[in-house]
């Protein structure tokens, strides 16, 4: 317990961030999550007469007790501080399975001080909870792989609960779960080893956690494995064929108030304005597919811009450059370069990397690759940072050795001496 006291300054920092920046009024997506929580408090999620499945029920479930008990929203925002410190501690504990305690503490603190990590701690949105769930998944999955057969079920359930609730919080991870499960089953069919069996168990548990929600969406939509109705719009904006647009997302009200957007997309939005949410989702998807088929090169350009937004929060369409870009660009640049520089030593020492580290890195790669195909933002990269930190920490601690010279370099066993250059007479 004493070692956790070293992280108390981070908890104090998070609380101060929340208290300093929290507002009495809802900002951005806060109102939507509160609305869903109020629905859950009344016994339903989406209104039956006007289906709304814009996001999953994970975070609204967390907020529902605050609605039922009438607890001020400031306390819900302070809960974000606990989520963040929990993520730091989960990473700290997970790293100690593979690296020395000092290295684990260093990388846990680096995560805790990562600027994007606490950027939205004062808001009622999903990022802080998502950090916590990713770090919890990381810890329980690593422990699952380290423990023997006797404890595999309990730890598989813990890892599956973390991943399942992550999918309910960020519905995009539902598709990452599906891809990961299919891949794990395929590998297990050829390699019936205990690590692969444990992986399949954890992924199946995660899917079971999500089944009640998927059953609910099926009852509303008649569609199997339907996670939400926001994907079509995201793909539509990613497929935009117009010059000067880089695949970032715009809400309808923004389109009509921005001359270039209104000119390019206003007619289409008018055409689908009378449709319900499911029909709009389908219309957006169909329009996106037609855009990609007609303009594949522009889609590739948008994808490249998308990767820039994922990693560095730039570029954006119809948006002037801002100095705040550096808030994301500078720290993410160091993370990106650390991962790039880790690849060569990781290749040389590939047989020494534990299965869990490989599997989690592959999970992060699937998530990052999938995010790049839809309108993406830096927040979709930042939630994967705990996984990246585990990868970099392992490579740095176990596969790389840095030494500083204390003597002059040698050549053929002899110490090189500075050449004496005669002065001109």
N, C-alpha and C positions, 0 to 999 in steps of 0.2 A: 504493500500500500504506500510505503514511503516514497518509492520511485515515482508514483503518480503525482506526488506533490510538485515535482519538477514542471508539471504542465499546468499548474494552477494559474501562472501569469497569462497563459493563452486563454483560459476560461474568463479571466477578468477582462482581457482585451475584447473578447466577443461580446460580453455583457455590455461593456462600454460602447461598442459599436452599435448595438441594438438600441440602447437608451439614448444615444446621441442622434441617431438618424431616423428612428421610428416616428411615424406620423399617425395622427388620429384618423385621417382619411385614407381610403384605399387607393393604391396606385397600380397602374398596369393590370396585371392578371390577378391581383389580390381579390378583387370583387367576385371574380368567377369562382375561385376556390371556396370562398365563403358562401356563395350561393349554392354550390353543390353540397357543402356541409349542412346548410340549412335544410336542403332537400332530404338528406340522409336522416336528419333529426326528425323529419316528418314521415319517414318510412319509405321513401323512394329516392331514386337518383336522378334519372332524367324524367321530365314530364312526359306522360304517355301520349298526350295529344300533340306535342311538338318536340320530337326527339332531339336531344342535345347530348352528344358523346364526345365533346371536344377534348376532354382529357380523362384519364383514369381516376378511380375512386381512392387511390392510395392516400394522397395528402388530405382530401376532404374527410376521410375517416379519422385522421389525426385531429382535425379541427372540430369534428362533431361534438366531442365532450365539452368543448368551450361554448358551443351553441346551447347544448342541453343544460349546462350549469350556469350559463350567463356570466362566464369568466371574461374579464376584459381582454381584448385582443393583444394588448401589450404582453401579457403572459404567454400567449401563443408565440409571439415573436421572440420572447426570451427563451422559449423552448428550442429555437434554432441554435442558440449558444450551446445547449447541451448536445444537440445533434453534431455540431462541429467538433466539440471536444471529444465526443464519442468516436468520431471518425479518426481523429488524431490518435487516440489510444488504441483503436483496433489496428491501425497501420503499425503502430509501435510494437504491439504484441505479435502481429503477423511477421514482421521483419525479423524478430528475434528467433524465429524458427531457422533462419538461414544466415544471419549476419551477427556480428558482435553487438552487444547492448549499446555501446556508444554510437555505432553507425546507425542503429535503429532509432535511437533518440534524435540524432542529427536529422535524419530524413523525416521523422515525425514532426520535428519543429519546422523544417522547411515547408512541409505541407501546411502546418498550422499558421505560418506567416505568409503563405502564398496569397497575394492580393486578391485574386478572383475568388479564393476560398471563402472570404468573408464579405465579398462585395454586396451580396443581397441578403445578408443575415438579418437585416431589419425589416424584411418584407415577408408577407404571408404567401410565399411561393415555394416550389418544390426543391430548390437547389440544395439547401442545407440537409434536408431529409435524404436526398439522393446521395450526397457525399457519405452520409452515415451508412446507408444501405450498401453502397459499393464497398466501403471499407469493411463492413461486417461480413459481406460475402467473401471478401479476400481472406479475412482471418479464418472463418469457419471452413472454407474450402482448403486452405493450406493445412489446417489442423486435421481435417478429414483425411488428407493424403498421408499425413505423418503417422496418425494412429493406426493400429492394427484392425483386424476384422471385428473385434468385439464391440468397438464403439462406432462402427461405420454408420449404423442406422441413425443414432442420435445426432451425430455431426452432419450427416447428409440431410436430415430434417432441418437443422439449424441453417445450413448453407442454402437449402431450398427455400426456406421461409424468407431469408434475406433477398434472394433473387426474385422470388415470386412477388414480394411486396414492392421490389424495385420495378418490376414490370407493371404493376398496378399504379405506381406513382408516375413513371415515365413510360407510356404505352409503347414507345418505340422499342424498348427493350423486350417487349413481347415477341417481336420479330427476331431479335437477336437470340432470344431463348429458343425459338423454333429452329433457327439455323444451327445453333450450337447443339441442340438435341439430335437433330438429324445427322450432323457430323459425328457426334459422340457414338451414336448407335452404329453408324457405318464403320468407324474405327473398331468398336468393340466386337463387331461381327468377325473381324480378322484378328484382333489382338484381345483375347479374353483374359486380360490381366486384372489384378485387383484395383490399380489406380483408375483404369477405364471403367470398371464396374462402379466404383464410387462416384465417378463423374456422372454416369448415367443416372444413378440413384438420386443425386442432388438435383439434376435437371428435371427428372420426372416429378420430384416433390414440388419444385417450383411451378411446373405446369399444373399440378393438382391444386396448388394455392390459387391459381388464376382461373380455374374452371368455373367457379360460381359466377364470376364476372362475365366470362365468355358465354356462359349459359344465359345470363341476363341480357347481354347484347343480342344473342340469337333470338330470344323471346320478343325483343323489340323490332329487330330488323329482318329476321329470317335468314341471316347470313352467318355461316360458320367462321369461327376464328376472327371475328370482327372486333377490333380493339377500339376504334374511334373514327370520327368523321372529319378529322383535320388533315389526314394524309393527302387527300386529293388536291386540296388547295396548295399544300407545300410543294407537291410535285409539279403543279401547274406553274408556280412562280419560278421553280428551278428550271423549267423548260422554256422560259421566255425567249422568243427569237429576236427581240428588238435590240438594236445597238444602244449602248449606254445603260443597259440593265444587266445585272450580274447574278440573277438568280435568288436574290433575297426576297423575303416575304413581305407582302403589303396587305393590310386589311382594306375592306371595301371603302370605308370612309376616307382613308388616306388616298386611295386611287382617285376619287372624284375631286380631291382638293389639290392634286399635283398635276399640272398641265400635261407633262409627258405621259404619265401613267393613264390619265383619263383618255387621252387620244389613242393610246395603244390597247387599252383593256376595257374602257368604259362600255363599249357596245356589247362585249361578251358578258360582262357583269349584269348589264340590263337584261340580257337574254335569259339569264338563269335566276334573276331576282325573285321570281315567283315560285321557285322550286323549294321543296322542303330540304332539310339538312342532308339526308341520304341521297336524294337526287342531285343536289349540288355537288356532293362528294364525287359521285359517279361522273357528272359533267366535267368537273375539274380534271379527273383522271383521263377521260377521253380526250379532252383538249390538250392535255400534256403529252399524251402518246402521239397525237397528230403533230404537235410542235417538234417533238424529238425526231420523228420520222422525216419530217420536211426539212429540219435544220440540225442535223447531227453534229456538225462542226460547232455551231453556237452552243449546243448543250455541253460539249467538251470544254469550251471556254468558260461557261457558267460553272462547270464542275471545278475547274482550276480556281476560279474566284471563290467558290464555296469552300475549298480547302484553305484558302487564305483567311476567310472569315472564321472557320473552325479553329485555326491555330492562332491567328493574330487579330481577329476582329476587324478585318479590312479585306476587300472594299465593299462599299454599299452604294446602291443606285440612288441617284438624285439627292445625294447627301454630301455636304461640304466636309472637307477634312477637319478632324478634331484632334487636339492635343491629348484628349483622353484615350485615344487609341494606344498611346504608349503604356497606359496602365495595364493593358492586356499584352501588347506586343513584346515588351521587354522581358517579363518573366517567362512567357511562353516560348520566346526565342531560346532561352537558356535550357528549358525543358526539352524542346525539340532537338537542339544540338547535342544535349546529353544522350538522348535516345539514339541519335545518328552515330555518335562516336562509340556507343556501346555495341553496335552491331558487329564490328570486326572482331573484338575480343570475344563476343558471345559466340560467333561462328567458330573461332578457334577452340573455345572451351565448351562447345555445344553439348558434349557428352556429360559435362559436369553440372549442367543446369537442371534443377529438380523438375519433375513432371508438373507440379502445381504452378510453378512460375511460368513454364511454357504454356500451360492450359489457360491461365489467366491472361497472359499476353495475347494469346489467340482470341480469347473472348473480347478483349479490348480492341483488337484489330478488326474483328467482325463488326463491332459497334461503331468504330470510327469509319470504316468503309461504308457501312449502311447509311450513316449520317451524311456522308458526303454526296449521296445520291438525291437527297431532299434539301430544301432550303435549310441551311445549317448556320449555327452561330457559335460563338466561343464557349457558351455555357455547355454545349454538347461535348466539347473537348474537355473542359475543366473537370467534369464529373469522373472522367477516366484517369485523372492525374494520380490517384492513389495506386492504381495498377502500374502506371508508368514509373512511379517512384520505387515500387518493389523491384521492377526489372532493373532499373539503373542502380539501385542500391546493391542488388545481388552481384551484378557484373562488376561494379566498382570495388566491392569488398572481397569477392572471391576469385575474380578472373583477371584483375588488373593490379599491378604493383608499380608504384611510383617511388623512385629513389632520387634524392638530390645528391649531386657530386660534391664531395668535400676535398677532392684532389684534382689536379689538372688531368685532362683526357690523355690517353696513351695511344701509341701507334707501334704495333709489333712488339709490345711489351716494354717499350721505352717511353719515358715521360717526354711529352713534347715541350720544347722550350721556345719562348718567343724569339723570333729571328731578330738579330741586330742589324738595323739598317744604317749604314754609315752616313754621316752628315756630309753634305756638299762642302768642299773646301772653299 
